[in-house]
Amino acid sequence: MNRKTIMGSEISESTVAILYLCKLKDNSLELLSEVQFTDIGLALDYYANIPNPESQLITGEDKEDLYKHLQRFYERKDTENFINYLKETI
């Protein structure tokens, strides 16, 4: 399994969450930047306080779960269903 983020950064062994700052552009989700967190509480606090609702927080119960959730996000982020869901919820 890929141990890098979609933006090419190495995923630290201590990472428990990754926050993608995103923007809907036409019919795709543009990734603007990413932040890795070692503290889930801090990740949730950042996510709750960012001004753009398109952003995505990816977490996992453990390292393998985090990688699984990242892979699922990478696979669906530009699908029509996911984009339509985002458009409906923001």
Biopython code that builds the backbone (N, CA, C, O; Angstrom):
import numpy as np
from Bio.PDB.StructureBuilder import StructureBuilder

atoms = [
    (1, "MET", "N", (0.845, -1.189, 0.000)),
    (1, "MET", "CA", (0.000, 0.000, 0.000)),
    (1, "MET", "C", (0.884, 1.245, 0.000)),
    (1, "MET", "O", (1.954, 1.262, 0.609)),
    (2, "ASN", "N", (0.424, 2.275, -0.687)),
    (2, "ASN", "CA", (1.172, 3.521, -0.799)),
    (2, "ASN", "C", (1.285, 4.196, 0.567)),
    (2, "ASN", "O", (0.287, 4.379, 1.264)),
    (3, "ARG", "N", (2.499, 4.561, 0.935)),
    (3, "ARG", "CA", (2.748, 5.228, 2.218)),
    (3, "ARG", "C", (3.003, 6.715, 2.029)),
    (3, "ARG", "O", (3.644, 7.359, 2.859)),
    (4, "LYS", "N", (2.491, 7.253, 0.923)),
    (4, "LYS", "CA", (2.590, 8.684, 0.647)),
    (4, "LYS", "C", (1.182, 9.242, 0.499)),
    (4, "LYS", "O", (0.237, 8.525, 0.168)),
    (5, "THR", "N", (1.070, 10.533, 0.750)),
    (5, "THR", "CA", (-0.220, 11.189, 0.546)),
    (5, "THR", "C", (-0.436, 11.394, -0.947)),
    (5, "THR", "O", (0.483, 11.216, -1.746)),
    (6, "ILE", "N", (-1.633, 11.762, -1.309)),
    (6, "ILE", "CA", (-1.950, 12.017, -2.713)),
    (6, "ILE", "C", (-1.143, 13.190, -3.260)),
    (6, "ILE", "O", (-0.969, 13.315, -4.472)),
    (7, "MET", "N", (-0.651, 14.046, -2.371)),
    (7, "MET", "CA", (0.162, 15.188, -2.792)),
    (7, "MET", "C", (1.655, 14.859, -2.772)),
    (7, "MET", "O", (2.486, 15.728, -3.035)),
    (8, "GLY", "N", (1.995, 13.605, -2.459)),
    (8, "GLY", "CA", (3.371, 13.150, -2.545)),
    (8, "GLY", "C", (4.194, 13.200, -1.276)),
    (8, "GLY", "O", (5.373, 12.848, -1.300)),
    (9, "SER", "N", (3.614, 13.624, -0.174)),
    (9, "SER", "CA", (4.360, 13.693, 1.087)),
    (9, "SER", "C", (4.439, 12.315, 1.737)),
    (9, "SER", "O", (3.496, 11.527, 1.665)),
    (10, "GLU", "N", (5.578, 12.036, 2.372)),
    (10, "GLU", "CA", (5.714, 10.809, 3.153)),
    (10, "GLU", "C", (4.778, 10.894, 4.359)),
    (10, "GLU", "O", (4.653, 11.946, 4.987)),
    (11, "ILE", "N", (4.131, 9.784, 4.672)),
    (11, "ILE", "CA", (3.263, 9.753, 5.849)),
    (11, "ILE", "C", (4.101, 9.309, 7.036)),
    (11, "ILE", "O", (4.639, 8.202, 7.051)),
    (12, "SER", "N", (4.205, 10.169, 8.018)),
    (12, "SER", "CA", (4.980, 9.889, 9.214)),
    (12, "SER", "C", (4.368, 8.717, 9.985)),
    (12, "SER", "O", (3.156, 8.507, 9.963)),
    (13, "GLU", "N", (5.224, 7.964, 10.661)),
    (13, "GLU", "CA", (4.736, 6.832, 11.470)),
    (13, "GLU", "C", (3.807, 7.294, 12.594)),
    (13, "GLU", "O", (2.958, 6.528, 13.051)),
    (14, "SER", "N", (3.963, 8.532, 13.036)),
    (14, "SER", "CA", (3.145, 9.039, 14.141)),
    (14, "SER", "C", (1.855, 9.716, 13.674)),
    (14, "SER", "O", (1.074, 10.182, 14.503)),
    (15, "THR", "N", (1.622, 9.776, 12.379)),
    (15, "THR", "CA", (0.421, 10.435, 11.847)),
    (15, "THR", "C", (-0.826, 9.617, 12.157)),
    (15, "THR", "O", (-0.874, 8.410, 11.917)),
    (16, "VAL", "N", (-1.847, 10.311, 12.703)),
    (16, "VAL", "CA", (-3.130, 9.663, 12.991)),
    (16, "VAL", "C", (-4.255, 10.254, 12.148)),
    (16, "VAL", "O", (-5.348, 9.690, 12.087)),
    (17, "ALA", "N", (-3.994, 11.390, 11.497)),
    (17, "ALA", "CA", (-5.013, 12.041, 10.670)),
    (17, "ALA", "C", (-4.334, 12.949, 9.646)),
    (17, "ALA", "O", (-3.251, 13.486, 9.881)),
    (18, "ILE", "N", (-5.004, 13.101, 8.507)),
    (18, "ILE", "CA", (-4.534, 14.026, 7.479)),
    (18, "ILE", "C", (-5.706, 14.902, 7.072)),
    (18, "ILE", "O", (-6.775, 14.409, 6.714)),
    (19, "LEU", "N", (-5.489, 16.204, 7.130)),
    (19, "LEU", "CA", (-6.501, 17.180, 6.730)),
    (19, "LEU", "C", (-6.125, 17.720, 5.361)),
    (19, "LEU", "O", (-5.045, 18.281, 5.173)),
    (20, "TYR", "N", (-7.034, 17.541, 4.405)),
    (20, "TYR", "CA", (-6.846, 18.096, 3.067)),
    (20, "TYR", "C", (-7.678, 19.355, 2.952)),
    (20, "TYR", "O", (-8.901, 19.311, 3.085)),
    (21, "LEU", "N", (-7.021, 20.479, 2.707)),
    (21, "LEU", "CA", (-7.723, 21.727, 2.436)),
    (21, "LEU", "C", (-8.061, 21.706, 0.953)),
    (21, "LEU", "O", (-7.172, 21.628, 0.106)),
    (22, "CYS", "N", (-9.349, 21.777, 0.646)),
    (22, "CYS", "CA", (-9.821, 21.544, -0.714)),
    (22, "CYS", "C", (-10.754, 22.656, -1.178)),
    (22, "CYS", "O", (-11.239, 23.468, -0.390)),
    (23, "LYS", "N", (-10.986, 22.658, -2.492)),
    (23, "LYS", "CA", (-11.933, 23.584, -3.099)),
    (23, "LYS", "C", (-12.597, 22.869, -4.263)),
    (23, "LYS", "O", (-11.935, 22.236, -5.085)),
    (24, "LEU", "N", (-13.928, 22.983, -4.317)),
    (24, "LEU", "CA", (-14.639, 22.437, -5.468)),
    (24, "LEU", "C", (-14.392, 23.344, -6.661)),
    (24, "LEU", "O", (-14.613, 24.553, -6.593)),
    (25, "LYS", "N", (-13.938, 22.757, -7.736)),
    (25, "LYS", "CA", (-13.670, 23.526, -8.948)),
    (25, "LYS", "C", (-14.274, 22.755, -10.106)),
    (25, "LYS", "O", (-13.827, 21.657, -10.436)),
    (26, "ASP", "N", (-15.293, 23.340, -10.722)),
    (26, "ASP", "CA", (-16.047, 22.660, -11.772)),
    (26, "ASP", "C", (-16.581, 21.341, -11.218)),
    (26, "ASP", "O", (-17.379, 21.346, -10.281)),
    (27, "ASN", "N", (-16.162, 20.241, -11.768)),
    (27, "ASN", "CA", (-16.643, 18.941, -11.297)),
    (27, "ASN", "C", (-15.518, 18.094, -10.727)),
    (27, "ASN", "O", (-15.466, 16.884, -10.946)),
    (28, "SER", "N", (-14.615, 18.740, -9.993)),
    (28, "SER", "CA", (-13.558, 17.994, -9.326)),
    (28, "SER", "C", (-13.206, 18.683, -8.010)),
    (28, "SER", "O", (-13.540, 19.845, -7.779)),
    (29, "LEU", "N", (-12.533, 17.940, -7.175)),
    (29, "LEU", "CA", (-12.111, 18.455, -5.885)),
    (29, "LEU", "C", (-10.628, 18.808, -5.987)),
    (29, "LEU", "O", (-9.779, 17.925, -6.111)),
    (30, "GLU", "N", (-10.327, 20.097, -5.935)),
    (30, "GLU", "CA", (-8.943, 20.554, -6.022)),
    (30, "GLU", "C", (-8.319, 20.526, -4.635)),
    (30, "GLU", "O", (-8.844, 21.123, -3.696)),
    (31, "LEU", "N", (-7.195, 19.830, -4.514)),
    (31, "LEU", "CA", (-6.473, 19.767, -3.248)),
    (31, "LEU", "C", (-5.510, 20.936, -3.188)),
    (31, "LEU", "O", (-4.626, 21.060, -4.036)),
    (32, "LEU", "N", (-5.674, 21.797, -2.188)),
    (32, "LEU", "CA", (-4.844, 22.991, -2.065)),
    (32, "LEU", "C", (-3.618, 22.746, -1.194)),
    (32, "LEU", "O", (-2.518, 23.200, -1.511)),
    (33, "SER", "N", (-3.817, 22.030, -0.106)),
    (33, "SER", "CA", (-2.701, 21.691, 0.783)),
    (33, "SER", "C", (-3.152, 20.587, 1.729)),
    (33, "SER", "O", (-4.321, 20.204, 1.760)),
    (34, "GLU", "N", (-2.195, 20.092, 2.494)),
    (34, "GLU", "CA", (-2.495, 19.011, 3.436)),
    (34, "GLU", "C", (-1.701, 19.227, 4.712)),
    (34, "GLU", "O", (-0.620, 19.815, 4.702)),
    (35, "VAL", "N", (-2.262, 18.737, 5.812)),
    (35, "VAL", "CA", (-1.599, 18.828, 7.108)),
    (35, "VAL", "C", (-1.709, 17.461, 7.776)),
    (35, "VAL", "O", (-2.799, 16.899, 7.876)),
    (36, "GLN", "N", (-0.575, 16.930, 8.233)),
    (36, "GLN", "CA", (-0.585, 15.677, 8.965)),
    (36, "GLN", "C", (-0.622, 15.978, 10.460)),
    (36, "GLN", "O", (0.025, 16.911, 10.936)),
    (37, "PHE", "N", (-1.389, 15.173, 11.190)),
    (37, "PHE", "CA", (-1.533, 15.373, 12.630)),
    (37, "PHE", "C", (-1.120, 14.127, 13.391)),
    (37, "PHE", "O", (-1.356, 13.002, 12.951)),
    (38, "THR", "N", (-0.499, 14.350, 14.540)),
    (38, "THR", "CA", (-0.158, 13.253, 15.448)),
    (38, "THR", "C", (-1.122, 13.195, 16.621)),
    (38, "THR", "O", (-1.053, 12.281, 17.444)),
    (39, "ASP", "N", (-2.022, 14.171, 16.699)),
    (39, "ASP", "CA", (-3.005, 14.254, 17.780)),
    (39, "ASP", "C", (-4.396, 14.382, 17.151)),
    (39, "ASP", "O", (-4.683, 15.361, 16.463)),
    (40, "ILE", "N", (-5.251, 13.393, 17.390)),
    (40, "ILE", "CA", (-6.576, 13.388, 16.765)),
    (40, "ILE", "C", (-7.431, 14.559, 17.253)),
    (40, "ILE", "O", (-8.228, 15.102, 16.487)),
    (41, "GLY", "N", (-7.278, 14.946, 18.496)),
    (41, "GLY", "CA", (-8.035, 16.083, 19.020)),
    (41, "GLY", "C", (-7.683, 17.372, 18.303)),
    (41, "GLY", "O", (-8.564, 18.164, 17.969)),
    (42, "LEU", "N", (-6.413, 17.581, 18.069)),
    (42, "LEU", "CA", (-5.972, 18.776, 17.352)),
    (42, "LEU", "C", (-6.469, 18.743, 15.909)),
    (42, "LEU", "O", (-6.882, 19.769, 15.369)),
    (43, "ALA", "N", (-6.429, 17.566, 15.286)),
    (43, "ALA", "CA", (-6.927, 17.434, 13.910)),
    (43, "ALA", "C", (-8.408, 17.797, 13.839)),
    (43, "ALA", "O", (-8.831, 18.518, 12.935)),
    (44, "LEU", "N", (-9.183, 17.308, 14.776)),
    (44, "LEU", "CA", (-10.622, 17.616, 14.798)),
    (44, "LEU", "C", (-10.870, 19.099, 15.039)),
    (44, "LEU", "O", (-11.777, 19.684, 14.447)),
    (45, "ASP", "N", (-10.066, 19.708, 15.907)),
    (45, "ASP", "CA", (-10.197, 21.137, 16.180)),
    (45, "ASP", "C", (-9.909, 21.958, 14.925)),
    (45, "ASP", "O", (-10.661, 22.880, 14.608)),
    (46, "TYR", "N", (-8.843, 21.640, 14.214)),
    (46, "TYR", "CA", (-8.530, 22.340, 12.962)),
    (46, "TYR", "C", (-9.652, 22.159, 11.946)),
    (46, "TYR", "O", (-10.099, 23.120, 11.319)),
    (47, "TYR", "N", (-10.098, 20.924, 11.792)),
    (47, "TYR", "CA", (-11.153, 20.622, 10.814)),
    (47, "TYR", "C", (-12.435, 21.387, 11.127)),
    (47, "TYR", "O", (-13.097, 21.895, 10.222)),
    (48, "ALA", "N", (-12.780, 21.465, 12.402)),
    (48, "ALA", "CA", (-14.007, 22.151, 12.813)),
    (48, "ALA", "C", (-13.931, 23.660, 12.603)),
    (48, "ALA", "O", (-14.961, 24.328, 12.516)),
    (49, "ASN", "N", (-12.726, 24.191, 12.523)),
    (49, "ASN", "CA", (-12.567, 25.644, 12.476)),
    (49, "ASN", "C", (-12.042, 26.186, 11.155)),
    (49, "ASN", "O", (-11.635, 27.346, 11.087)),
    (50, "ILE", "N", (-12.042, 25.371, 10.106)),
    (50, "ILE", "CA", (-11.620, 25.892, 8.804)),
    (50, "ILE", "C", (-12.850, 26.427, 8.072)),
    (50, "ILE", "O", (-13.949, 25.896, 8.231)),
    (51, "PRO", "N", (-12.666, 27.476, 7.271)),
    (51, "PRO", "CA", (-13.807, 28.145, 6.663)),
    (51, "PRO", "C", (-14.374, 27.473, 5.414)),
    (51, "PRO", "O", (-15.445, 27.872, 4.956)),
    (52, "ASN", "N", (-13.707, 26.479, 4.848)),
    (52, "ASN", "CA", (-14.257, 25.898, 3.625)),
    (52, "ASN", "C", (-14.755, 24.466, 3.863)),
    (52, "ASN", "O", (-13.978, 23.593, 4.250)),
    (53, "PRO", "N", (-16.032, 24.232, 3.635)),
    (53, "PRO", "CA", (-16.627, 22.930, 3.929)),
    (53, "PRO", "C", (-16.209, 21.814, 2.976)),
    (53, "PRO", "O", (-16.523, 20.651, 3.228)),
    (54, "GLU", "N", (-15.519, 22.134, 1.902)),
    (54, "GLU", "CA", (-15.074, 21.094, 0.975)),
    (54, "GLU", "C", (-13.911, 20.283, 1.538)),
    (54, "GLU", "O", (-13.653, 19.169, 1.082)),
    (55, "SER", "N", (-13.213, 20.832, 2.519)),
    (55, "SER", "CA", (-12.042, 20.157, 3.058)),
    (55, "SER", "C", (-12.404, 18.822, 3.675)),
    (55, "SER", "O", (-13.530, 18.616, 4.130)),
    (56, "GLN", "N", (-11.430, 17.909, 3.687)),
    (56, "GLN", "CA", (-11.666, 16.535, 4.115)),
    (56, "GLN", "C", (-10.661, 16.135, 5.187)),
    (56, "GLN", "O", (-9.463, 16.382, 5.050)),
    (57, "LEU", "N", (-11.159, 15.512, 6.258)),
    (57, "LEU", "CA", (-10.308, 14.974, 7.312)),
    (57, "LEU", "C", (-10.347, 13.458, 7.210)),
    (57, "LEU", "O", (-11.416, 12.851, 7.263)),
    (58, "ILE", "N", (-9.181, 12.855, 7.065)),
    (58, "ILE", "CA", (-9.072, 11.415, 6.948)),
    (58, "ILE", "C", (-8.395, 10.897, 8.218)),
    (58, "ILE", "O", (-7.311, 11.357, 8.577)),
    (59, "THR", "N", (-9.032, 9.942, 8.896)),
    (59, "THR", "CA", (-8.496, 9.371, 10.125)),
    (59, "THR", "C", (-8.590, 7.842, 10.062)),
    (59, "THR", "O", (-9.174, 7.275, 9.139)),
    (60, "GLY", "N", (-8.004, 7.204, 11.058)),
    (60, "GLY", "CA", (-8.093, 5.761, 11.158)),
    (60, "GLY", "C", (-7.895, 5.306, 12.590)),
    (60, "GLY", "O", (-7.262, 5.993, 13.392)),
    (61, "GLU", "N", (-8.438, 4.147, 12.902)),
    (61, "GLU", "CA", (-8.275, 3.582, 14.250)),
    (61, "GLU", "C", (-6.813, 3.223, 14.521)),
    (61, "GLU", "O", (-6.341, 3.320, 15.654)),
    (62, "ASP", "N", (-6.108, 2.809, 13.473)),
    (62, "ASP", "CA", (-4.686, 2.496, 13.553)),
    (62, "ASP", "C", (-4.061, 2.834, 12.204)),
    (62, "ASP", "O", (-4.746, 3.332, 11.310)),
    (63, "LYS", "N", (-2.785, 2.572, 12.054)),
    (63, "LYS", "CA", (-2.074, 2.964, 10.839)),
    (63, "LYS", "C", (-2.673, 2.305, 9.594)),
    (63, "LYS", "O", (-2.872, 2.978, 8.583)),
    (64, "GLU", "N", (-2.960, 1.013, 9.650)),
    (64, "GLU", "CA", (-3.532, 0.321, 8.488)),
    (64, "GLU", "C", (-4.919, 0.864, 8.151)),
    (64, "GLU", "O", (-5.272, 0.981, 6.978)),
    (65, "ASP", "N", (-5.693, 1.192, 9.162)),
    (65, "ASP", "CA", (-7.029, 1.765, 8.953)),
    (65, "ASP", "C", (-6.911, 3.142, 8.299)),
    (65, "ASP", "O", (-7.695, 3.478, 7.412)),
    (66, "LEU", "N", (-5.934, 3.936, 8.733)),
    (66, "LEU", "CA", (-5.693, 5.248, 8.116)),
    (66, "LEU", "C", (-5.351, 5.077, 6.639)),
    (66, "LEU", "O", (-5.896, 5.791, 5.797)),
    (67, "TYR", "N", (-4.467, 4.152, 6.314)),
    (67, "TYR", "CA", (-4.096, 3.912, 4.916)),
    (67, "TYR", "C", (-5.301, 3.458, 4.098)),
    (67, "TYR", "O", (-5.465, 3.864, 2.947)),
    (68, "LYS", "N", (-6.139, 2.617, 4.694)),
    (68, "LYS", "CA", (-7.342, 2.139, 4.002)),
    (68, "LYS", "C", (-8.286, 3.299, 3.700)),
    (68, "LYS", "O", (-8.822, 3.392, 2.596)),
    (69, "HIS", "N", (-8.493, 4.186, 4.678)),
    (69, "HIS", "CA", (-9.376, 5.333, 4.481)),
    (69, "HIS", "C", (-8.791, 6.325, 3.472)),
    (69, "HIS", "O", (-9.525, 6.921, 2.684)),
    (70, "LEU", "N", (-7.467, 6.497, 3.500)),
    (70, "LEU", "CA", (-6.821, 7.365, 2.509)),
    (70, "LEU", "C", (-7.029, 6.812, 1.103)),
    (70, "LEU", "O", (-7.361, 7.555, 0.179)),
    (71, "GLN", "N", (-6.833, 5.514, 0.946)),
    (71, "GLN", "CA", (-7.009, 4.892, -0.368)),
    (71, "GLN", "C", (-8.434, 5.080, -0.874)),
    (71, "GLN", "O", (-8.650, 5.388, -2.046)),
    (72, "ARG", "N", (-9.407, 4.892, 0.024)),
    (72, "ARG", "CA", (-10.812, 5.074, -0.363)),
    (72, "ARG", "C", (-11.073, 6.521, -0.782)),
    (72, "ARG", "O", (-11.780, 6.764, -1.760)),
    (73, "PHE", "N", (-10.505, 7.485, -0.045)),
    (73, "PHE", "CA", (-10.659, 8.895, -0.416)),
    (73, "PHE", "C", (-10.033, 9.158, -1.779)),
    (73, "PHE", "O", (-10.652, 9.803, -2.625)),
    (74, "TYR", "N", (-8.807, 8.665, -2.009)),
    (74, "TYR", "CA", (-8.129, 8.875, -3.285)),
    (74, "TYR", "C", (-8.953, 8.333, -4.445)),
    (74, "TYR", "O", (-9.018, 8.946, -5.510)),
    (75, "GLU", "N", (-9.580, 7.184, -4.231)),
    (75, "GLU", "CA", (-10.350, 6.547, -5.304)),
    (75, "GLU", "C", (-11.666, 7.259, -5.605)),
    (75, "GLU", "O", (-12.131, 7.236, -6.745)),
    (76, "ARG", "N", (-12.266, 7.884, -4.612)),
    (76, "ARG", "CA", (-13.602, 8.457, -4.842)),
    (76, "ARG", "C", (-13.633, 9.975, -4.953)),
    (76, "ARG", "O", (-14.678, 10.537, -5.281)),
    (77, "LYS", "N", (-12.525, 10.654, -4.690)),
    (77, "LYS", "CA", (-12.570, 12.116, -4.562)),
    (77, "LYS", "C", (-13.067, 12.846, -5.801)),
    (77, "LYS", "O", (-13.621, 13.939, -5.676)),
    (78, "ASP", "N", (-12.891, 12.289, -6.979)),
    (78, "ASP", "CA", (-13.365, 12.960, -8.182)),
    (78, "ASP", "C", (-14.492, 12.208, -8.884)),
    (78, "ASP", "O", (-14.778, 12.454, -10.056)),
    (79, "THR", "N", (-15.122, 11.297, -8.165)),
    (79, "THR", "CA", (-16.242, 10.587, -8.769)),
    (79, "THR", "C", (-17.474, 11.491, -8.782)),
    (79, "THR", "O", (-17.614, 12.385, -7.947)),
    (80, "GLU", "N", (-18.340, 11.249, -9.717)),
    (80, "GLU", "CA", (-19.552, 12.062, -9.844)),
    (80, "GLU", "C", (-20.394, 12.016, -8.572)),
    (80, "GLU", "O", (-20.910, 13.046, -8.137)),
    (81, "ASN", "N", (-20.539, 10.839, -7.972)),
    (81, "ASN", "CA", (-21.337, 10.717, -6.750)),
    (81, "ASN", "C", (-20.765, 11.548, -5.609)),
    (81, "ASN", "O", (-21.506, 12.228, -4.899)),
    (82, "PHE", "N", (-19.454, 11.495, -5.434)),
    (82, "PHE", "CA", (-18.825, 12.236, -4.345)),
    (82, "PHE", "C", (-18.935, 13.740, -4.573)),
    (82, "PHE", "O", (-19.257, 14.485, -3.647)),
    (83, "ILE", "N", (-18.674, 14.185, -5.782)),
    (83, "ILE", "CA", (-18.766, 15.615, -6.102)),
    (83, "ILE", "C", (-20.197, 16.112, -5.923)),
    (83, "ILE", "O", (-20.409, 17.191, -5.370)),
    (84, "ASN", "N", (-21.173, 15.347, -6.379)),
    (84, "ASN", "CA", (-22.577, 15.740, -6.203)),
    (84, "ASN", "C", (-22.953, 15.803, -4.732)),
    (84, "ASN", "O", (-23.677, 16.705, -4.311)),
    (85, "TYR", "N", (-22.460, 14.840, -3.945)),
    (85, "TYR", "CA", (-22.705, 14.861, -2.497)),
    (85, "TYR", "C", (-22.138, 16.141, -1.873)),
    (85, "TYR", "O", (-22.811, 16.792, -1.075)),
    (86, "LEU", "N", (-20.914, 16.497, -2.232)),
    (86, "LEU", "CA", (-20.334, 17.732, -1.702)),
    (86, "LEU", "C", (-21.136, 18.956, -2.097)),
    (86, "LEU", "O", (-21.377, 19.842, -1.276)),
    (87, "LYS", "N", (-21.550, 19.004, -3.357)),
    (87, "LYS", "CA", (-22.340, 20.154, -3.827)),
    (87, "LYS", "C", (-23.654, 20.274, -3.062)),
    (87, "LYS", "O", (-24.110, 21.383, -2.781)),
    (88, "GLU", "N", (-24.259, 19.152, -2.728)),
    (88, "GLU", "CA", (-25.532, 19.168, -2.002)),
    (88, "GLU", "C", (-25.367, 19.570, -0.551)),
    (88, "GLU", "O", (-26.289, 20.128, 0.044)),
    (89, "THR", "N", (-24.203, 19.296, 0.031)),
    (89, "THR", "CA", (-24.028, 19.520, 1.456)),
    (89, "THR", "C", (-23.387, 20.854, 1.811)),
    (89, "THR", "O", (-23.342, 21.226, 2.984)),
    (90, "ILE", "N", (-22.885, 21.586, 0.798)),
    (90, "ILE", "CA", (-22.272, 22.879, 1.137)),
    (90, "ILE", "C", (-23.131, 24.051, 0.710)),
    (90, "ILE", "O", (-22.754, 25.203, 0.924)),
]
sb = StructureBuilder()
sb.init_structure("model")
sb.init_model(0)
sb.init_chain("A")
sb.init_seg("    ")
for serial, (resi, resn, name, xyz) in enumerate(atoms, 1):
    if name == "N":
        sb.init_residue(resn, " ", resi, " ")
    sb.init_atom(name, np.array(xyz, "f"), 0.0, 1.0, " ", f" {name:<3s}", serial, name[0])
structure = sb.get_structure()
